[in-house]
């Protein structure tokens, strides 16, 4: 079950234009109506009434195409961009109310961020880049070195300490970016399309690396991507953004099984259901079943159940955490669930 | 269908106006003798701007002299110490330091070039003069860099400051150098400080521009990563933004150094400093060409060494090998200090290492003079016929018109009415042919040039020339450019500068046209052939880094004083920009387009003329624009070889200490330069619009 809330983003707005503030005075309009009013008034709302919670240790992914406002949102969370309205609560404290001084302290100790194009300083070598935030804090050279060595090992860059960014591949450069963001031991980790600039094979490798690091560190994470499959691999929960609004929030399974509209269904439609559905989602109650059926856990993906089902055509028992019988997966129940899930496919949705 | 007919009527209307304008130019030029006020602007209508300026300057001097003189004294202080130090520095120590810095900036080749250049300076016995010039550079460059960096930072943070700085910098770089030497001379008094201040004023703009670009172009990811690392404002600026933009900022230092050196050399015209520029100038005036060539080469070498070293240091890659500890970190500084100290100790024992002994010097000047004389005598028939051909067919007709030039002495026959009729028929036929082929612009150009060459620029009459220019401005850049043309004409006419300005336009126009044609041709050749490009590049670099004075020397040696020498010197200086821009433009045409054209079966020459050249046109035009700017700045310097135009007036103003005269002429020249720039931009806009597809 989710832990306490680490970061909470409530009714967040970012509006570009000459005078965004006037739209928020004494308005009772619904967000969409207000956004429309802004557009006709010569303003560009980039983030519209965005709200979500990130729990401690959770990886929260914001997925959207370019121009959907996802990068604006992550920058509002760290106040690289000043939001025009709303709240960002980190451990219950409103970040938007912090002074510049306090904000610098929070960035120095509580936040780390990874950028799409790495943002490395070209004149510093790997170890100097990684210890740069520590140097800004005025830490002693020894402490800098010790912490930098720790994260360098964590991201697997040992041996490249004295290379310069121009001597590294894209994947290695992003490892430096990741190490730098972790050097301050942040509680909240922001990643803005960290792997989008990398080749597909390297991207996949870096995603595995990221999951490995997260298993060790258990940070609270906001991860931005435009790649739906990447979101699925990484997310505990995810939000889909479109035109500045969050369209849907949920676990990957929830999104796939119950897309709120055609837009979300377009993304989910491409995903093979068999990789997503879990055992507990395709059970049927089978009172007269034979004894001694093989047992599986409710969270097992059905992809992995297929060989077992082939070996035991009568079915597989799904047992809950304390051994409670939840139901049985049979060939028929599996096919039926898959069929139901496929009906959420956009082509079928389109035909009604 | 309504659109094209509307366009057609407006086309017809503009053609009609063209014909009217050209007709009135013709009429005015033909009947000017009956109305003397037409040819030159009547003196009674001019404003006594010169007197006002002199009065104003007198007042400023009276009121602020102590301030400026105090400033001058303050500036003299560092100069005194630096030149004292460089004067004291044993040549051996200076050489060792310079060679090590050369190695740092460009490895062995640059170290060797630096060493060789210094050896030449020593052999010629010009070490002290060089050190005096270097002292001026060493004091003015840091000041210009500080000033430029400060203003650049201010301009980066405040768009309002940038908007204010841009025109100021344009003016400091377009007003001819000589023109602001004079007010500086008057305000700060005679002496080397004038060169120092002129150098700073002339040299700070590139620093400002590069600082702004460097700070602005840092990728946002880097800035954001700095912010997220918890940088304070100060840390963000010094450790992130300025540091990431450092390479660009250092390129500004390189350009500033070169500008300062150039100005310092020009400023030596004032005299009073025993520097290398003065050595060139004084020998040039005494027609000791060998001596001035020897010293001129020193300037060229000094410029090249300073350029390569500052450029090398700016673009140097960081040390890739890990450096540990105090010695590792300060290896370079320690090496320089150690080597300098050792050499100094050696020099203490060996006096020959302190002052370069006289009997180690050589003096090739005498031999050179003899050689030059022999060469000129030998080549005289060829050189003279080339010179006369160009003067009689281009220079003079453009100035006073074929109608006045053609005669038995120049063309070998006496002009009759029938010659004029034949000429008119030729022009009409050429323009008719162009018109028939649908090239209206070309037809108009042929008629205009036919007219100008027949009567000469000086005989176009000021109302005629004004009419032509204003209409041309309107056609090129609309009402805005017509207005600026009018404003420029009002300034030039009302200050009584028109007659000299026309001569400036004649000389500079011819030189620029020639350098544009030659330069574009060479640029095309260089873009087509890699070996040719490799040969051309160092020549371009040399021509462009060389202080402008130096270019005068070989020209005068061979062609003596006169307009023709000025023409050649301007061409040599202005030709580089069109070469570079043309080559760059042609080489940067998109690969896709070239592959597409090749796959369609375009031959090499079709590829060049039908695809590459049209697509490179914006860059080629930029080359023309730069050639005009370079030409105008060189024009003033050529006053030294005896021209008769605005540059000469500035020079006279400078030598007589008449602020008003020199300043008015300088402003007139700047006005011409800025106007030419506007025309170029207008044409460029049209070409861009054509390439991008004109929108309805």
Boltz contact constraints between the chains, C-beta under 6 A:
constraints:
  - contact:
      token1: [A, 80]
      token2: [B, 224]
      max_distance: 6.0
  - contact:
      token1: [A, 80]
      token2: [B, 227]
      max_distance: 6.0
  - contact:
      token1: [A, 104]
      token2: [B, 230]
      max_distance: 6.0
  - contact:
      token1: [A, 104]
      token2: [B, 232]
      max_distance: 6.0
  - contact:
      token1: [A, 107]
      token2: [B, 228]
      max_distance: 6.0
  - contact:
      token1: [A, 107]
      token2: [B, 230]
      max_distance: 6.0
  - contact:
      token1: [A, 108]
      token2: [B, 230]
      max_distance: 6.0
  - contact:
      token1: [A, 113]
      token2: [B, 228]
      max_distance: 6.0
  - contact:
      token1: [A, 115]
      token2: [B, 221]
      max_distance: 6.0
  - contact:
      token1: [A, 115]
      token2: [B, 225]
      max_distance: 6.0
  - contact:
      token1: [A, 117]
      token2: [B, 221]
      max_distance: 6.0
  - contact:
      token1: [A, 119]
      token2: [B, 221]
      max_distance: 6.0
  - contact:
      token1: [A, 119]
      token2: [B, 222]
      max_distance: 6.0
  - contact:
      token1: [A, 119]
      token2: [B, 225]
      max_distance: 6.0
  - contact:
      token1: [A, 123]
      token2: [B, 318]
      max_distance: 6.0
  - contact:
      token1: [A, 132]
      token2: [B, 229]
      max_distance: 6.0
  - contact:
      token1: [A, 133]
      token2: [B, 229]
      max_distance: 6.0
  - contact:
      token1: [A, 133]
      token2: [B, 230]
      max_distance: 6.0
  - contact:
      token1: [A, 136]
      token2: [B, 229]
      max_distance: 6.0
  - contact:
      token1: [A, 136]
      token2: [B, 230]
      max_distance: 6.0
  - contact:
      token1: [A, 136]
      token2: [B, 231]
      max_distance: 6.0
  - contact:
      token1: [A, 136]
      token2: [B, 235]
      max_distance: 6.0
  - contact:
      token1: [A, 162]
      token2: [B, 322]
      max_distance: 6.0
